[in-house]
Amino acid sequence: MDDDVKNDSAEEISSSSLPSEPRQIEEEKKEEEEEEEREEREEPSSSDEDQRVYLVPFRWWKEAQDPSLSEVKNGIPYAACPAPPYGGPMKIFSNIFNSDISFNLKKEDGSSSNGESGEVALPNRDYALVPGDVWLQTLKWHSDFRSSSKDKKGFSAVEEDMSDVYPLQLRLSVLWETNVLAVKISKKDNSVECFRRACKIFNVEAEPLRVWDFSGQTMLLFLNEKNKILKDSQKLTEQDLPLELQVYGLSDSFRNKGPKKDDNGQLSNGASFLMNGNSAGSKSSYLLGSSFEAGSLGLTGLQNLGNTCFMNSAIQCLAHTPKLVDYFLGDYRREINPDNPLGMKGEIASSFGDLMKKLWAPGATPLAPRTFKLKLAHFAPQFSGFNQHDSQEVLAFLLDGLHEDLNRVKCKPYVEAKDSDGRPDEEVADEYWRNHLARNDSIIVDVCQGQFRSTLICPECRKLSVTFDPFMYLSLPLPSTSTRTMTVTVVKSDGSTKPSSFTVTVPKNGKLEDLTQALSTACSLGVDEMLLVAEIYNNRIIRFLEEPTDSLSLIRDNDQLIAYRLSKDAKEAPLFVFMHQQIEEKFICGKLTPNWRSFGVPLVVRENIANGSDFREVYAKLLSPFLVPDDDSVDNIDSSNNSATEVDSILSESPRKSDEEKPVEGQSGADFQFYLTNEKGVEKNSEIGMEELVKPMPARLYVLVSWSEKMVKRYDVQPLTLLPEVFKSGFFTKRPQESVSLYKCLEAFLKEEPLGPDDMWYCPVCKKHCQADKKLDLWRLPEILVIHLKRFSYNRFLKNKLETYVDFPIRDLDLSDYIAQKGEKSSNRYLLYAISNHYGSMGGGHYAAFVHHGGDRWYDFDDSHVSPISEDKIKTSAAYVLFYRRVEDA
């Protein structure tokens, strides 16, 4: 498909899933070849599937024909008659003990080819042989008719036998009389139950029986036998050819009582067929309690091949899209375009069509979509291997691939896009749509594609540009997730108060300036003050957040943030960062050994400091809120109000050593020692004395302060060690469930917003690129509307999932108020019919699908397990991709 049809979210494919080496690609190709060979051995090929033969009541086939069609598929009528007895004494002896069913089918020359004979049809004794594709189309017609008239009586087709499909093994041979087929049904080839049913169906001696062949297989049998005789006239021995019929609508007393069991106790509906010597092992359908509704088409699960739930979920939603089901169960192969250079040589469409037929086969067991997975990985290597992927991404690729494989346009003409130039929108939109259809015409375009109106306005010259672009699906943002709470500790640099924590609400995808603005309001920041935000880890600053446009999405919930209140007047002064360490004794090799350990959060000040004495005074001011008052001065108000003076006296004390105190390595008798260090605080460079500091000074100076044991006792350092996380999530702590309407998501998608700096528009008037204002509007809606909820956000560092609950309509999604085209005749109301759900987190999530299956019935397709689910449980916060179909206005 043209590039302008692809949405941005389809491009969000992680490069980590691509094959890293050519060897992996070769292994994928080898695996694909081996899988194709295994499929050929284990399963009938697609051409064989087209030849599958079903035995059904003739009236069942007749009622499904469209009376408006002038041509009706021709059939070959056969009359059944008893087979003549064998000759000879041994043949008579063998005939007594042989209980096999034998009869002949003689071609009738007097009957018309479409079943309109002059004879009166025999009730329940006229049968039809039909191929697999006719069987699927006709069965779906009866299923739809049954649903539409379930409250009416007189449904003449065999509605009571909708679920009864079982195999019968026949052996056919052409007799010398060229219009007669000999039929033999043996006990050795069939289960006891199937053979018992065959005895009731083919009891030709009790009453007449007639078979109409609409499959053409009997004629092929005659032609093959004739050619064989012409090639080798010496070999006149009779040879049986096996044929397995899928019997439908014919059971005990012509009423299905439920799935029957064969000799091995296995359910015998849904077996594969055997024809002309090509065998496929019989498959049994194991039905687990209420997880499957017998007799309903399309309730077939898909096996998980290893993290393929994303693919299974997308396939089930597409496999229950009404127009696509009709299309792929019909003759879709005639529209395959193998020569399209943008397509996949028709292989994706063929593989998907084969899978669709298997999913809608009656009584089918859960399928293993290996062939489809290999085709998908072959043309889209990002889906190779067994990594988890995005169901919306595989859906986007699949829709695009099906469109190109089924594009009816064989040679795409060159079309030049024209600007509106003030013309009416209706005229411009129709012109764009005609140009699009001239290059893109497929069932996907017919069903799934709509049209946007895109308006761009230059911010300088106000140039207006209007274009109309096609879309395959809508990717809607979740506006309710626009806020988050963040807890930040604020520290004053003047030593007036202890650190305080503030919890503020900021935009989820906001910037640093949003956080600083919220903090400024919360802490009553003065006009002469500013905030410097930093991230703390292991008692040190690992980064300063200084760029106002930095994204808040880079800050995780378990990070620890601190905001320093600094004076604007000293903006040009150096920034001093004080880190702290104290003595800690540890047992090393059985000996108690003292070591230095970092503690607390760094303290920051921005001032012009001339010498070591001023240096100590600044540090004393920062520590003053943490000073523990002496017991003697508790009642002394004057002394308690002069804590800074007391710190000064402490710092000015001369070093003293008592007889009991022994200095450890690197520690003198001083209460505080100051060393120049690096930003990590792991190096001790030169000690800072009382002399004048060396000029020029760097913009940031990191200082390591060694505390003596006496100072640790004199200060309450606990406020320095307790730093809260941005968002504390405990075992019982849970974020409040956010909720938003689907209409709000659509409004957020359609609102006007400026283009990003990486997506600027070239203005033809200003002759330069600019960040134009862009506005999207819905102009033309498709019959099938796919809505993708953008739950996953990606950036350079993080992947995040949004758990917002989206309240979406089930029965009446009305988009009339969001259509820019006036006078649109098509209905703008939609009905939900499928949901692709994602459960869990980004790394370990799981995909499943909810699918509407007629009436009020919904089913949960969880890989191979299919189970009913009530309608009131389908609206969850796991909804990821919504599928709607148009409902015509009454």
Summary of the structure (lengths in Angstrom):
residues: 890
radius of gyration: 40.1
end to end distance: 35.1
largest distance: 135.9
contacts: 2562
relative contact order: 0.10
helix: 29%
strand: 27%
